């Protein structure tokens, strides 16, 4: 079947709407806050070859490159001719899935009658998977929890109760964990029903032709966009915080534009370390594909065709290509820098398409007992400021590049023994520039329970702030406090590196990092600086120091100082 433009657009949009319905089903039936509030998930449909056909618009971008690989691993393990209606597949293997044990991939073969037509797939971050808990202190993957190889969660409609019982007996919050697994099952069932309805409505015996049309047109669009970039090899190297305060991790990236294809390499990047921040290559590749797509075809729906011209390599054993049994629980703490490595290499050739570096996500896992004495394990996301763009200020407290949502105060307080004493924007945290970086936020958590709460922090930007572009200044660095004492999230004040204990009545305060600025601060309009001071985004002292603007706080009028502010 050959598709004309109108028919293709209608059915393509319908496929995207189906995965968005899967997304809604998943968040409305899930038990954990990380799924229903923070959207740490992915919903997709794949053709019979395992090619990504459509992905929910609110899916985390890291999964757009990992889940297609997972489906292809399943197809090798369970050839399509061996699958039956009612089969459901599952794995959380970091190297076959999404990079760490906490993310579980659930795949459902979809049949129309007795014919396999597509696969639906979901990924969710489980509230617990046993082992040491969501922490970066593990030295090997064996310490991090249950590792589920590719297997059947259900066979011919009958659930694998042995597997479910095994999970139930090994997690701290079985009701939430198993509840989320059932939510995955329900969401995939929703997708299967809607896909069969689509085929019945249009009289389609197969979706192969639709997939071929989507893949070929997307690949052609991607190749055309890459051809607009100047050929050449571009490099970027920078340091990020390691697990040891005294030992940063070096990341080296080269990006070669060669006609209509892109080749990314991470030779020169530091090796893996004995801590849970190592990154399986599936996760690295996903963010490489995401980085290139953002600057070439950002509005094109995600599918396999978009990624065919993007190639990536990393030396085996480096921290961006970790091999078993490396610990990977906090792989995002390093992996989220991958797109900035790629964009940093391309910053001088396409600055108008980029944003300065972001303050990144801070993930805090709280484990303890609530006010009723019941155990809880809850992951809280907070966001640093987004980097400024070539024509706009950065967004405040926006989590990038992972696209998950900031955890709401109400959700956190209702599921833990914590009270959020304060949540507000952090003045002066955005990097100065012609366009200002987005602000981070200040959060204060108080332990109201009668029990200690273990706090595992995954907060970068404590030593290396978000860089500005084109002369913009860096954002403020992330800061942690216990009571009034500043501590480093990887320092000796913690029970273990990356962990601390919050005793009853104690308060932990977090100041999230700001985004980098874009362009010279001296070129920012005086009226914009005055407006920032009036809004509380910039202090009067900050306006003078960073922008060379004196602001009259009675009239909210600014004027240039006699000399430029200090650069750097």
C-alpha positions as CSV (number, residue, x, y, z in Angstrom):
1,X,0.0,0.0,0.0
2,X,1.3,3.4,-1.0
3,X,0.3,6.3,1.2
4,X,-0.6,9.8,-0.1
5,X,0.2,12.8,2.1
6,X,-3.3,13.2,3.5
7,X,-3.9,9.5,4.5
8,X,-0.4,9.3,6.0
9,X,-0.9,12.4,8.1
10,X,-4.3,11.2,9.4
11,X,-3.1,7.8,10.4
12,X,0.3,9.0,11.7
13,X,-1.4,11.5,13.9
14,X,-3.8,8.8,15.1
15,X,-0.8,6.6,16.1
16,X,0.6,9.5,18.2
17,X,-2.8,10.0,19.8
18,X,-2.9,6.3,20.7
19,X,0.4,6.5,22.6
20,X,-0.8,9.6,24.3
21,X,-3.8,7.6,25.4
22,X,-1.5,4.9,26.7
23,X,0.3,7.6,28.7
24,X,-2.9,8.8,30.2
25,X,-4.0,5.3,31.2
26,X,-0.6,4.7,32.8
27,X,-0.5,7.9,35.0
28,X,-4.2,7.5,36.0
29,X,-3.7,3.9,37.2
30,X,-0.2,4.0,38.7
31,X,0.4,3.9,42.4
32,X,3.7,5.8,42.8
33,X,4.2,9.5,42.7
34,X,7.2,9.1,40.3
35,X,4.9,7.9,37.6
36,X,1.6,9.7,38.2
37,X,3.2,13.0,39.3
38,X,6.7,13.2,37.8
39,X,6.0,11.3,34.5
40,X,9.3,9.2,34.7
41,X,8.0,6.9,32.0
42,X,7.7,6.1,28.3
43,X,4.8,4.8,26.1
44,X,5.5,3.6,22.6
45,X,4.3,1.5,19.7
46,X,6.7,-0.6,17.6
47,X,6.2,-2.4,14.3
48,X,6.7,-6.2,13.9
49,X,10.4,-5.6,13.2
50,X,10.8,-3.7,16.5
51,X,11.1,-0.3,14.9
52,X,9.7,2.6,16.9
53,X,6.5,3.7,15.2
54,X,5.2,6.3,17.6
55,X,6.0,7.6,21.1
56,X,3.9,9.6,23.6
57,X,4.7,13.3,23.5
58,X,5.4,13.5,27.2
59,X,7.8,10.5,27.3
60,X,11.2,10.9,28.8
61,X,13.7,11.5,25.9
62,X,16.2,9.0,27.1
63,X,13.8,6.2,26.4
64,X,13.3,7.1,22.8
65,X,16.6,5.5,22.0
66,X,16.6,2.7,24.6
67,X,13.2,1.1,24.3
68,X,13.5,0.2,20.6
69,X,16.7,-1.7,21.5
70,X,14.8,-3.5,24.2
71,X,12.1,-4.6,21.9
72,X,14.6,-6.0,19.4
73,X,16.3,-7.9,22.3
74,X,12.8,-9.4,23.1
75,X,12.3,-10.3,19.4
76,X,15.6,-12.2,19.4
77,X,14.7,-14.0,22.7
78,X,11.0,-14.6,21.8
79,X,10.7,-14.9,18.0
80,X,7.3,-13.5,16.8
81,X,6.1,-16.9,15.7
82,X,6.4,-18.2,19.3
83,X,4.2,-15.4,20.8
84,X,0.5,-15.8,21.5
85,X,-2.3,-13.4,22.3
86,X,-2.2,-12.4,26.0
87,X,1.6,-12.7,26.2
88,X,3.4,-9.9,28.0
89,X,7.2,-9.5,28.2
90,X,9.3,-7.8,30.9
91,X,12.8,-6.9,31.8
92,X,14.8,-4.4,33.8
93,X,18.2,-5.4,32.7
94,X,20.3,-2.2,32.5
95,X,22.1,-3.2,29.4
96,X,19.0,-4.5,27.6
97,X,16.6,-1.9,29.0
98,X,17.1,1.7,30.0
99,X,20.4,1.8,31.9
100,X,19.4,0.9,35.5
101,X,17.4,-1.6,37.5
102,X,14.7,0.8,38.6
103,X,13.3,1.2,35.1
104,X,11.1,-1.8,34.1
105,X,10.2,-2.3,30.4
106,X,6.9,-4.0,29.8
107,X,6.1,-5.1,26.2
108,X,2.9,-6.5,24.8
109,X,2.6,-8.2,21.4
110,X,-0.6,-6.9,19.8
111,X,-2.7,-9.4,17.8
112,X,-5.6,-8.8,15.4
113,X,-7.2,-12.1,15.4
114,X,-4.3,-14.5,15.3
115,X,-1.9,-12.1,13.5
116,X,0.8,-10.2,15.3
117,X,0.5,-6.6,14.0
118,X,2.6,-4.4,16.4
119,X,4.1,-4.3,19.9
120,X,3.1,-1.7,22.5
121,X,5.7,-0.9,25.2
122,X,5.9,1.1,28.4
123,X,8.7,2.0,30.8
124,X,8.2,3.2,34.3
125,X,10.6,3.9,37.1
126,X,9.5,1.6,39.9
127,X,9.3,3.0,43.5
128,X,11.6,0.2,44.7
129,X,13.5,-2.8,43.3
130,X,15.1,-4.1,46.4
131,X,18.8,-4.2,47.1
132,X,20.6,-1.2,48.5
133,X,17.8,1.1,47.4
134,X,17.9,4.0,44.9
135,X,21.4,5.2,45.7
136,X,24.7,5.6,44.1
137,X,26.7,3.9,46.8
138,X,26.7,0.4,45.3
139,X,29.9,-0.8,43.8
140,X,28.4,-3.5,41.5
141,X,24.9,-4.0,39.9
142,X,24.4,-7.0,42.2
143,X,24.0,-4.7,45.2
144,X,21.4,-2.6,43.5
145,X,18.4,-4.9,43.5
146,X,16.6,-7.5,41.5
147,X,17.7,-8.0,37.9
148,X,14.9,-9.4,35.8
149,X,16.1,-11.0,32.5
150,X,13.8,-10.8,29.4
151,X,11.0,-13.1,30.3
152,X,7.2,-13.4,30.2
153,X,5.2,-11.5,32.8
154,X,2.1,-13.1,31.4
155,X,1.6,-16.1,29.0
156,X,-1.6,-16.4,27.0
157,X,-3.3,-14.1,29.4
158,X,-2.2,-15.8,32.6
159,X,0.0,-13.7,34.9
160,X,3.4,-15.1,36.1
161,X,2.5,-15.2,39.8
162,X,5.9,-16.7,40.6
163,X,7.7,-13.6,39.3
164,X,5.2,-11.2,41.0
165,X,5.6,-13.0,44.3
166,X,9.4,-12.8,44.0
167,X,9.2,-9.1,43.4
168,X,6.7,-8.7,46.3
169,X,9.0,-10.3,48.8
170,X,12.1,-8.3,47.8
171,X,10.8,-4.7,47.7
172,X,10.2,-2.2,50.5
173,X,6.9,-0.9,49.2
174,X,5.2,-3.9,47.5
175,X,1.8,-2.3,47.1
176,X,3.2,0.6,45.1
177,X,5.6,-1.6,43.1
178,X,3.1,-4.2,42.1
179,X,0.5,-1.6,41.6
180,X,2.7,0.1,39.0
181,X,3.4,-3.1,37.3
182,X,-0.3,-3.7,36.9
183,X,-0.7,-0.1,35.6
184,X,1.9,-1.0,32.9
185,X,-0.2,-4.0,32.0
186,X,-3.4,-2.0,31.8
187,X,-1.8,0.8,29.8
188,X,-0.5,-1.7,27.2
189,X,-4.0,-3.3,27.0
190,X,-5.4,0.2,26.3
191,X,-3.0,0.6,23.5
192,X,-3.7,-2.8,22.0
193,X,-7.4,-2.1,21.9
194,X,-7.0,1.3,20.3
195,X,-4.7,-0.1,17.6
196,X,-7.1,-2.8,16.6
197,X,-9.9,-0.2,16.5
198,X,-7.7,1.9,14.2
199,X,-7.1,-1.1,11.9
200,X,-10.8,-2.0,11.8
201,X,-11.8,1.6,11.1
202,X,-9.5,1.9,8.1
203,X,-9.7,-1.8,6.9
204,X,-6.0,-2.4,7.5
205,X,-4.7,-5.9,7.5
206,X,-1.2,-4.8,8.5
207,X,0.5,-1.7,9.8
208,X,3.8,-2.6,7.9
209,X,3.1,-0.1,5.1
210,X,2.2,2.7,7.5
211,X,5.4,2.0,9.4
212,X,7.5,2.0,6.2
213,X,6.0,5.3,5.1
214,X,6.6,6.9,8.5
215,X,10.2,5.6,8.8
216,X,11.2,6.6,5.3
217,X,9.8,10.1,5.4
218,X,11.2,10.7,8.8
219,X,14.7,9.5,7.8
220,X,14.6,11.7,4.7
221,X,13.6,14.7,6.7
222,X,16.4,14.1,9.2
223,X,19.0,13.6,6.5
224,X,17.9,16.8,4.8
225,X,18.2,18.7,8.1
226,X,21.7,17.3,8.8
227,X,22.9,18.4,5.3
228,X,22.2,22.0,6.3
229,X,25.0,21.7,9.0
230,X,28.5,22.5,7.9
231,X,30.7,19.4,7.4
232,X,33.6,19.1,9.9
233,X,34.7,17.6,13.1
234,X,33.9,19.5,16.3
235,X,35.1,18.7,19.8
236,X,34.2,19.5,23.4
237,X,35.8,18.4,26.6
238,X,34.7,19.3,30.2
239,X,34.7,17.9,33.7
240,X,31.8,16.9,35.9
241,X,31.5,16.0,39.5
242,X,32.6,12.5,40.3
243,X,31.6,10.4,43.3
244,X,34.7,11.6,45.0
245,X,34.9,15.3,45.6
246,X,38.6,15.4,44.8
247,X,38.2,13.4,41.5
248,X,36.1,14.9,38.7
249,X,35.1,12.9,35.7
250,X,36.4,14.0,32.3
251,X,34.0,13.8,29.4
252,X,35.4,14.1,25.9
253,X,33.2,14.3,22.8
254,X,33.8,14.7,19.1
255,X,31.0,15.3,16.6
256,X,31.6,14.8,12.9
257,X,29.2,16.1,10.4
258,X,29.7,14.1,7.2
259,X,27.1,15.0,4.5
260,X,23.8,13.7,5.7
261,X,25.1,11.7,8.7
262,X,26.4,12.4,12.1
263,X,29.2,10.5,13.9
264,X,29.6,11.0,17.7
265,X,32.5,9.6,19.7
266,X,33.5,9.7,23.3
267,X,37.1,8.6,23.1
268,X,39.1,10.2,25.9
269,X,36.3,9.9,28.4
270,X,37.2,8.6,31.9
271,X,36.7,4.9,32.7
272,X,34.0,3.5,34.9
273,X,34.2,4.0,38.7
274,X,33.2,1.8,41.7
275,X,30.0,3.7,42.3
276,X,26.5,3.7,40.9
277,X,26.8,6.5,38.3
278,X,28.1,4.4,35.4
279,X,26.2,4.6,32.1
280,X,25.4,1.7,29.8
281,X,25.8,2.6,26.2
282,X,22.1,2.2,25.4
283,X,21.5,5.3,27.6
284,X,24.4,7.2,26.0
285,X,23.2,6.6,22.5
286,X,19.6,7.6,23.4
287,X,20.8,11.1,24.5
288,X,23.1,11.4,21.4
289,X,20.1,10.8,19.2
290,X,18.0,13.3,21.3
291,X,20.7,15.9,21.1
292,X,20.9,15.8,17.3
293,X,17.1,15.7,16.8
294,X,16.7,18.8,19.0
295,X,18.8,20.9,16.6
296,X,17.6,19.3,13.3
297,X,14.0,18.1,13.4
298,X,12.6,19.0,16.9
299,X,8.9,19.1,15.8
300,X,9.0,15.7,14.0
301,X,7.4,12.9,16.0
302,X,9.9,10.4,17.3
303,X,10.4,7.1,15.4
304,X,13.2,4.9,14.3
305,X,13.6,6.7,10.9
306,X,14.7,9.8,12.7
307,X,17.7,8.1,14.3
308,X,19.1,6.2,11.3
309,X,21.6,9.0,10.3
310,X,22.9,9.3,13.9
311,X,25.9,7.1,14.9
312,X,27.6,7.0,18.3
313,X,30.5,5.1,19.8
314,X,32.3,5.1,23.2
315,X,35.2,3.0,24.3
316,X,34.1,-0.1,26.1
317,X,34.7,0.3,29.8
318,X,34.5,4.1,29.8
319,X,31.9,5.7,32.1
320,X,29.6,6.2,29.1
321,X,29.9,2.6,27.9
322,X,29.9,0.7,31.2
323,X,29.8,-3.1,31.1
324,X,28.5,-5.6,33.6
325,X,28.8,-5.8,36.6
326,X,29.3,-2.0,36.9
327,X,26.8,-0.2,39.2
328,X,24.4,2.0,37.2
329,X,21.7,3.0,39.7
330,X,22.4,6.8,39.3
331,X,23.4,6.6,35.6
332,X,21.5,9.8,35.0
333,X,23.9,11.8,37.2
334,X,26.5,11.3,34.4
335,X,24.2,10.4,31.4
336,X,22.4,13.7,31.5
337,X,25.6,15.5,30.5
338,X,25.7,13.6,27.1
339,X,23.5,16.1,25.2
340,X,25.5,19.0,26.6
341,X,28.7,17.3,25.4
342,X,27.2,17.1,21.9
343,X,25.8,20.6,22.0
344,X,29.0,22.0,23.4
345,X,30.8,20.6,20.4
346,X,28.4,22.3,18.0
347,X,27.9,25.5,20.0
348,X,30.0,27.6,17.6
349,X,28.4,26.4,14.4
350,X,24.7,26.5,15.4
351,X,24.4,28.8,18.4
352,X,21.0,30.0,17.4
353,X,19.6,26.5,17.8
354,X,21.0,25.9,21.3
355,X,20.3,26.8,24.9
356,X,23.1,27.3,27.4
357,X,23.6,24.6,29.9
358,X,20.9,23.8,32.4
359,X,21.0,23.4,36.2
360,X,19.9,19.8,35.7
361,X,17.6,17.7,37.7
362,X,18.1,16.9,41.4
363,X,16.8,13.5,42.5
364,X,16.3,12.9,46.2
365,X,15.1,9.5,47.4
366,X,13.5,9.6,50.8
367,X,13.2,6.3,52.7
368,X,11.7,6.0,56.1
369,X,8.4,5.7,58.0
370,X,5.5,8.1,57.6
371,X,3.3,9.6,60.4
372,X,1.5,6.3,60.8
373,X,4.7,4.3,61.1
374,X,4.3,2.8,57.6
375,X,7.4,2.4,55.4
376,X,7.8,4.6,52.4
377,X,10.3,5.0,49.6
378,X,9.6,8.1,47.5
379,X,11.7,9.8,44.8
380,X,11.4,13.6,44.6
381,X,12.5,15.5,41.5
382,X,13.4,19.1,41.6
383,X,14.6,21.2,38.7
384,X,17.4,23.7,38.2
385,X,17.1,26.6,35.9
386,X,17.1,26.0,32.1
387,X,19.7,27.6,30.0
388,X,19.0,30.9,28.2
389,X,18.5,30.7,24.4
390,X,19.7,32.9,21.6
391,X,16.5,35.0,21.8
392,X,14.9,34.2,25.1
393,X,15.6,33.9,28.8
394,X,15.9,30.4,30.3
395,X,12.9,28.8,31.9
396,X,12.8,28.6,35.7
397,X,13.1,25.2,37.5
398,X,12.6,23.2,34.4
399,X,14.0,19.7,34.4
400,X,16.2,19.1,31.4
401,X,17.2,17.1,29.5
402,X,15.1,14.3,31.1
403,X,11.6,16.0,30.6
404,X,10.3,14.7,33.9
405,X,8.1,16.9,36.1
406,X,9.0,18.5,39.4
407,X,7.4,16.5,42.2
408,X,4.5,18.4,43.8
409,X,4.5,19.5,47.4
410,X,1.1,17.8,48.0
411,X,2.3,14.5,46.6
412,X,5.4,14.4,48.6
413,X,3.8,15.4,51.9
414,X,0.9,12.9,51.4
415,X,3.2,9.9,50.9
416,X,6.0,10.6,53.4
417,X,6.5,11.9,56.9
418,X,8.0,15.1,55.4
419,X,6.7,18.7,55.5
420,X,7.9,21.1,52.8
421,X,8.6,24.3,54.8
422,X,9.6,26.4,51.8
423,X,9.5,26.3,48.0
424,X,10.5,29.4,46.1
425,X,12.7,30.7,43.3
426,X,16.3,31.4,44.2
427,X,17.2,35.0,43.5
428,X,20.4,35.6,41.4
429,X,20.8,31.9,40.6
430,X,20.3,32.4,36.8
431,X,23.4,33.0,34.8
432,X,23.8,36.6,33.6
433,X,23.7,37.3,29.9
434,X,21.9,39.3,27.2
435,X,19.3,36.6,27.9
436,X,19.3,35.4,31.5
437,X,19.5,31.8,32.6
438,X,16.5,30.3,34.3
439,X,16.4,30.4,38.1
440,X,16.8,27.4,40.4
441,X,14.6,26.9,43.4
442,X,15.0,26.7,47.1
443,X,13.3,23.8,48.9
444,X,13.2,23.0,52.6
445,X,12.1,19.5,53.8
446,X,11.4,18.9,57.5
447,X,11.2,15.4,59.0
448,X,7.9,15.4,60.9
449,X,7.9,11.7,61.7
450,X,9.3,10.0,64.9
451,X,11.8,8.0,62.7
452,X,15.0,8.9,60.9
453,X,14.7,9.4,57.2
454,X,17.5,8.3,54.9
455,X,18.1,10.8,52.1
456,X,19.9,9.7,49.0
457,X,20.9,12.7,46.8
458,X,21.7,12.7,43.1
459,X,22.6,16.3,42.8
460,X,25.2,17.5,40.3
461,X,26.3,21.1,39.6
462,X,27.7,21.4,43.1
463,X,31.3,22.0,41.8
464,X,30.8,22.7,38.1
465,X,28.0,25.2,37.3
466,X,25.9,25.3,34.2
467,X,28.0,27.1,31.6
468,X,26.8,30.1,29.6
469,X,27.1,30.4,25.8
470,X,28.4,33.2,23.6
471,X,29.7,35.2,26.6
472,X,26.9,34.4,29.0
473,X,27.9,33.7,32.6
474,X,27.3,30.4,34.4
475,X,24.4,29.8,36.7
476,X,24.7,29.4,40.5
477,X,25.9,26.1,41.8
478,X,23.6,23.7,43.7
479,X,23.9,23.9,47.5
480,X,22.7,21.6,50.3
481,X,22.1,22.4,53.9
482,X,21.3,20.3,57.0
483,X,19.7,22.8,59.4
484,X,21.9,25.9,58.8
485,X,25.1,24.0,57.9
486,X,26.1,23.8,54.3
487,X,27.2,20.3,53.3
488,X,28.4,18.7,50.1
489,X,26.1,15.8,48.8
490,X,29.2,13.7,48.3
491,X,31.1,14.8,51.4
492,X,32.0,13.3,54.7
493,X,29.0,14.9,56.5
494,X,26.9,12.1,55.0
495,X,26.2,8.6,56.3
496,X,27.7,7.3,53.1
497,X,28.8,9.3,50.0
498,X,25.5,10.5,48.5
499,X,23.4,9.7,51.5
500,X,22.5,11.4,54.7
501,X,20.1,10.8,57.7
502,X,17.5,13.4,58.5
503,X,16.6,13.0,62.2
504,X,13.1,13.7,63.6
505,X,12.5,17.5,63.5
506,X,15.6,18.2,61.3
507,X,15.3,20.2,58.1
508,X,17.2,19.7,54.9
509,X,17.4,22.7,52.5
510,X,18.3,22.4,48.8
511,X,19.1,25.3,46.5
512,X,18.9,24.1,42.9
513,X,21.5,25.3,40.3
514,X,20.6,28.0,37.9
515,X,20.9,27.8,34.1
516,X,23.6,29.5,32.1
517,X,23.2,32.9,30.4
518,X,23.4,33.5,26.7
519,X,25.3,36.5,25.2
520,X,27.1,39.3,27.0
521,X,25.4,40.5,30.1
522,X,26.2,44.1,29.2
523,X,23.9,43.8,26.2
524,X,20.8,43.0,28.2
525,X,18.2,45.7,27.9
526,X,18.1,48.0,31.0
527,X,14.4,47.7,31.2
528,X,14.6,43.9,31.3
529,X,17.1,44.1,34.2
530,X,14.8,46.4,36.1
531,X,11.9,44.1,35.5
532,X,14.0,41.2,36.8
533,X,14.7,43.1,40.0
534,X,11.1,44.0,40.5
535,X,10.1,40.3,40.0
536,X,12.7,39.2,42.5
537,X,14.7,37.2,39.9
538,X,17.7,39.5,40.3
539,X,18.7,41.4,43.4
540,X,19.6,45.1,43.2
541,X,23.2,44.2,44.0
542,X,23.2,41.5,41.4
543,X,21.9,43.9,38.8
544,X,24.8,46.2,39.4
545,X,27.4,43.5,39.8
546,X,26.4,41.3,36.8
547,X,24.7,43.8,34.4
548,X,26.1,47.2,35.3
549,X,22.6,48.5,36.0
550,X,21.5,50.6,38.9
551,X,17.8,50.0,39.7
552,X,15.7,52.6,41.6
553,X,13.5,50.3,43.7
554,X,11.0,53.0,44.3
555,X,10.3,53.8,40.7
556,X,11.6,50.5,39.2
557,X,13.7,52.3,36.7
558,X,17.2,51.3,35.8
559,X,20.2,53.1,34.4
560,X,23.6,52.1,33.2
561,X,26.5,52.4,35.5
562,X,29.6,54.2,34.4
563,X,31.6,51.1,33.9
564,X,31.0,47.6,32.6
565,X,30.5,44.8,35.1
566,X,33.4,42.4,35.6
567,X,33.5,39.6,33.1
568,X,34.0,35.9,33.8
